């Protein structure tokens, strides 16, 4: 009885205090996780990132509670924390590529250089964004191929977002012969542009002689349109410009070589 009384008096309060600390710590950790989640949702952060960040905070709180409980029982927590730190460092070295993808994913989700549905070109990969994950981004190429690219390869490269703005400029180069009337050619091009309803009036389209090439005089044709009309307008303009220029008597030359033969007497 004396031994039992001694054990209860020495360890009873410690066990009771540890249980109370553990229960209170769990309640506080859950409360903080819920508060962080609601705060991040109000900040309009990406839904993929909210559970991950709140989960990290929750487990950090649990680790702090466990260390505090162990200290009540006289466990040397300094060595325990050092072991955890060494283990975390070793895991970090082993997973440095994965952690790099995670860090890049967080940056993509926070700064939002592109969103789901945008057509981008980044890291040598082009396609429509289908999903932005914590470790990888899923794209769909124009020929309907699924592409999964690591976030680190995307974030470390130059990102071209073709869907970021509502309008785009078509850059078309049309060449005519050196023998053609440049004024007539320019009038034909402007007439084709004026008849096209998908071309925006502001900014105004540009038609100008840009280069005296090896085989042709090149015009730049730069009309503006909405991003949804970009490719359809480009395809239609190329055909219409060729047909109308040829109907007006202009020729569209192709690279050629002139061979001059000089006869010489014996």
C-alpha positions as CSV (number, residue, x, y, z in Angstrom):
1,X,0.0,0.0,0.0
2,X,2.8,2.4,0.8
3,X,4.4,1.7,-2.6
4,X,1.1,2.1,-4.4
5,X,0.4,5.3,-2.5
6,X,3.8,6.6,-3.5
7,X,3.3,5.7,-7.2
8,X,-0.1,7.4,-7.3
9,X,1.2,10.5,-5.5
10,X,4.2,10.8,-7.9
11,X,2.7,9.7,-11.2
12,X,-1.0,10.2,-10.8
13,X,-0.9,14.0,-11.2
14,X,1.5,13.6,-14.1
15,X,-0.7,11.1,-15.9
16,X,-3.8,13.2,-15.3
17,X,-2.0,16.3,-16.5
18,X,-0.8,14.5,-19.6
19,X,-4.3,13.3,-20.5
20,X,-5.7,16.8,-20.0
21,X,-2.9,18.3,-22.1
22,X,-3.4,15.7,-24.8
23,X,-7.2,16.3,-25.0
24,X,-6.9,20.1,-24.9
25,X,-4.1,20.0,-27.5
26,X,-6.2,17.9,-29.9
27,X,-9.2,20.2,-29.5
28,X,-7.0,23.3,-30.0
29,X,-5.3,21.7,-33.1
30,X,-8.6,20.9,-34.7
31,X,-10.0,24.4,-33.9
32,X,-6.9,26.0,-35.5
33,X,-7.1,23.8,-38.5
34,X,-10.8,24.7,-39.1
35,X,-10.0,28.4,-38.6
36,X,-7.1,28.3,-41.1
37,X,-9.3,26.5,-43.6
38,X,-12.0,29.1,-43.4
39,X,-9.5,31.9,-43.6
40,X,-7.9,30.4,-46.7
41,X,-11.3,29.8,-48.3
42,X,-12.3,33.5,-47.8
43,X,-8.9,34.5,-49.4
44,X,-10.0,32.6,-52.6
45,X,-7.0,30.3,-52.5
46,X,-7.0,27.3,-54.7
47,X,-9.1,24.4,-53.3
48,X,-6.2,22.0,-53.9
49,X,-3.9,23.9,-51.6
50,X,-6.3,24.6,-48.6
51,X,-6.5,21.1,-47.2
52,X,-2.7,20.6,-47.5
53,X,-1.8,23.8,-45.7
54,X,-4.3,23.3,-43.0
55,X,-3.1,19.7,-42.6
56,X,0.5,20.8,-42.2
57,X,-0.5,23.2,-39.4
58,X,-2.6,20.5,-37.7
59,X,0.2,18.0,-37.6
60,X,2.7,20.6,-36.4
61,X,0.4,21.3,-33.5
62,X,0.1,17.6,-32.7
63,X,3.9,17.2,-32.7
64,X,4.1,20.1,-30.2
65,X,1.5,18.5,-28.0
66,X,3.2,15.1,-28.0
67,X,6.5,16.7,-27.1
68,X,4.9,18.6,-24.2
69,X,3.2,15.3,-23.0
70,X,6.5,13.4,-23.1
71,X,8.2,16.2,-21.1
72,X,5.6,15.7,-18.3
73,X,6.9,12.1,-17.9
74,X,10.5,13.2,-17.7
75,X,11.4,12.2,-21.2
76,X,14.4,14.1,-22.5
77,X,12.7,16.0,-25.4
78,X,15.8,17.7,-26.6
79,X,17.2,14.5,-28.0
80,X,13.8,13.6,-29.4
81,X,13.5,16.9,-31.2
82,X,17.1,16.5,-32.6
83,X,16.2,13.0,-33.9
84,X,13.1,14.4,-35.6
85,X,15.1,17.2,-37.1
86,X,17.8,14.7,-38.5
87,X,15.0,12.5,-39.8
88,X,13.3,15.4,-41.5
89,X,16.7,16.5,-43.0
90,X,17.3,13.0,-44.4
91,X,13.8,12.8,-45.9
92,X,14.2,16.2,-47.4
93,X,17.4,15.2,-49.2
94,X,15.8,12.0,-50.4
95,X,12.8,13.8,-51.7
96,X,14.4,17.0,-53.0
97,X,13.0,16.6,-56.5
98,X,9.5,16.0,-55.1
99,X,9.8,18.9,-52.7
100,X,10.9,21.1,-55.6
101,X,7.7,20.1,-57.5
102,X,5.7,20.8,-54.4
103,X,7.2,24.2,-53.9
104,X,6.6,25.1,-57.6
105,X,3.0,23.8,-57.3
106,X,2.4,26.1,-54.3
107,X,3.8,29.1,-56.3
108,X,1.6,28.2,-59.3
109,X,-1.5,28.0,-57.1
110,X,-0.7,31.2,-55.2
111,X,0.4,33.5,-58.0
112,X,-1.9,32.0,-60.7
113,X,0.1,32.7,-63.9
114,X,-2.5,30.5,-65.6
115,X,-5.7,28.7,-64.8
116,X,-7.7,25.7,-65.8
117,X,-8.9,26.0,-69.4
118,X,-6.0,28.3,-70.5
119,X,-3.8,27.4,-73.4
120,X,-0.2,27.7,-72.4
121,X,3.3,27.0,-73.7
122,X,5.8,26.3,-70.8
123,X,8.9,24.2,-70.5
124,X,8.6,23.0,-74.1
125,X,5.1,21.8,-73.5
126,X,2.0,23.3,-75.1
127,X,-1.6,22.5,-74.4
128,X,-4.8,23.4,-72.6
129,X,-4.6,23.2,-68.8
130,X,-6.9,20.6,-67.3
131,X,-5.7,20.4,-63.7
132,X,-3.1,22.1,-61.5
133,X,-1.9,19.7,-58.8
134,X,0.5,20.1,-56.0
135,X,3.2,18.1,-57.7
136,X,2.2,18.1,-61.4
137,X,0.1,20.0,-64.0
138,X,-2.1,18.1,-66.5
139,X,-2.4,19.5,-70.0
140,X,-4.3,18.4,-73.2
141,X,-2.5,19.0,-76.5
142,X,-4.4,20.3,-79.5
143,X,-4.4,16.7,-81.0
144,X,-6.1,15.5,-77.7
145,X,-3.0,13.9,-76.0
146,X,-2.9,14.0,-72.2
147,X,0.4,15.6,-70.9
148,X,1.5,15.4,-67.3
149,X,4.3,17.9,-66.6
150,X,6.2,18.4,-63.3
151,X,5.5,21.7,-61.7
152,X,9.2,22.5,-61.3
153,X,9.8,22.2,-65.1
154,X,6.9,24.6,-65.8
155,X,7.6,27.2,-63.1
156,X,11.3,27.3,-63.9
157,X,10.6,28.0,-67.6
158,X,9.2,31.0,-69.5
159,X,5.4,30.6,-69.4
160,X,3.4,31.8,-72.4
161,X,-0.3,32.1,-71.6
162,X,-2.3,32.6,-74.9
163,X,-5.6,32.8,-73.0
164,X,-4.6,35.5,-70.6
165,X,-6.1,38.4,-72.7
166,X,-9.4,38.6,-74.5
167,X,-7.8,39.7,-77.8
168,X,-4.9,38.6,-80.0
169,X,-3.1,39.8,-83.0
170,X,-2.7,37.7,-86.1
171,X,0.7,38.2,-87.8
172,X,0.6,37.2,-91.5
173,X,3.3,37.7,-94.1
174,X,2.2,37.9,-97.8
175,X,4.7,38.2,-100.6
176,X,4.0,39.7,-104.1
177,X,6.2,39.9,-107.1
178,X,8.6,42.8,-107.7
179,X,6.7,43.4,-111.0
180,X,3.4,43.9,-109.2
181,X,1.8,47.2,-108.3
182,X,2.4,47.6,-104.5
183,X,-0.4,50.1,-104.2
184,X,-2.9,47.8,-105.8
185,X,-1.8,44.9,-103.6
186,X,-2.2,47.0,-100.5
187,X,-5.7,48.0,-101.6
188,X,-6.7,44.4,-102.1
189,X,-5.4,43.4,-98.7
190,X,-7.2,46.2,-97.0
191,X,-10.4,45.4,-98.8
192,X,-10.3,41.8,-97.6
193,X,-9.7,42.9,-94.0
194,X,-12.6,45.4,-94.2
195,X,-15.0,42.7,-95.4
196,X,-14.1,40.3,-92.5
197,X,-16.5,40.8,-89.5
198,X,-14.3,39.0,-87.0
199,X,-11.6,41.6,-87.3
200,X,-11.7,44.3,-84.5
201,X,-11.7,47.9,-85.4
202,X,-9.6,48.8,-82.3
203,X,-6.7,48.4,-82.5
204,X,-6.8,49.0,-86.2
205,X,-5.2,46.4,-88.5
206,X,-1.8,47.2,-89.9
207,X,-0.8,46.6,-93.6
208,X,2.7,47.6,-94.6
209,X,5.7,46.6,-96.7
210,X,8.1,44.9,-94.3
211,X,10.8,43.4,-96.4
212,X,12.4,43.3,-99.8
213,X,13.0,39.6,-99.9
214,X,15.1,37.4,-102.3
215,X,12.1,36.5,-104.4
216,X,9.2,38.8,-103.3
217,X,8.2,42.1,-101.7
218,X,6.7,41.0,-98.4
219,X,3.7,42.7,-96.7
220,X,2.9,42.3,-93.0
221,X,-0.8,41.9,-92.3
222,X,-1.7,42.4,-88.6
223,X,-5.4,42.3,-87.8
224,X,-6.7,42.0,-84.2
225,X,-9.5,39.5,-83.2
226,X,-10.9,37.8,-80.1
227,X,-8.8,34.9,-78.8
228,X,-11.6,32.5,-79.7
229,X,-11.5,33.5,-83.4
230,X,-7.7,33.5,-83.7
231,X,-7.1,30.3,-85.6
232,X,-10.3,30.2,-87.7
233,X,-9.7,33.8,-88.8
234,X,-6.0,33.1,-89.7
235,X,-6.9,30.1,-91.9
236,X,-9.7,32.0,-93.7
237,X,-7.6,35.1,-94.3
238,X,-4.7,33.1,-95.8
239,X,-7.0,31.6,-98.4
240,X,-8.9,34.8,-99.1
241,X,-5.8,36.9,-99.5
242,X,-4.3,34.5,-102.0
243,X,-7.4,34.3,-104.1
244,X,-8.1,38.0,-104.1
245,X,-4.5,39.0,-104.9
246,X,-4.4,36.6,-107.8
247,X,-7.8,37.8,-109.0
248,X,-6.4,41.3,-109.0
249,X,-3.5,40.3,-111.2
250,X,-0.9,40.1,-108.5
251,X,1.3,37.0,-108.3
252,X,2.6,35.3,-105.1
253,X,6.1,34.2,-106.0
254,X,8.1,31.3,-104.5
255,X,11.8,31.0,-104.1
256,X,13.5,30.4,-107.5
257,X,16.9,30.6,-109.0
258,X,17.7,32.2,-112.4
259,X,20.5,30.5,-114.4
260,X,22.3,32.6,-117.1
261,X,24.1,30.6,-119.8
262,X,26.8,32.5,-121.7
263,X,28.0,30.9,-125.0
264,X,31.7,31.2,-125.9
265,X,33.3,30.4,-129.2
266,X,35.9,27.7,-129.5
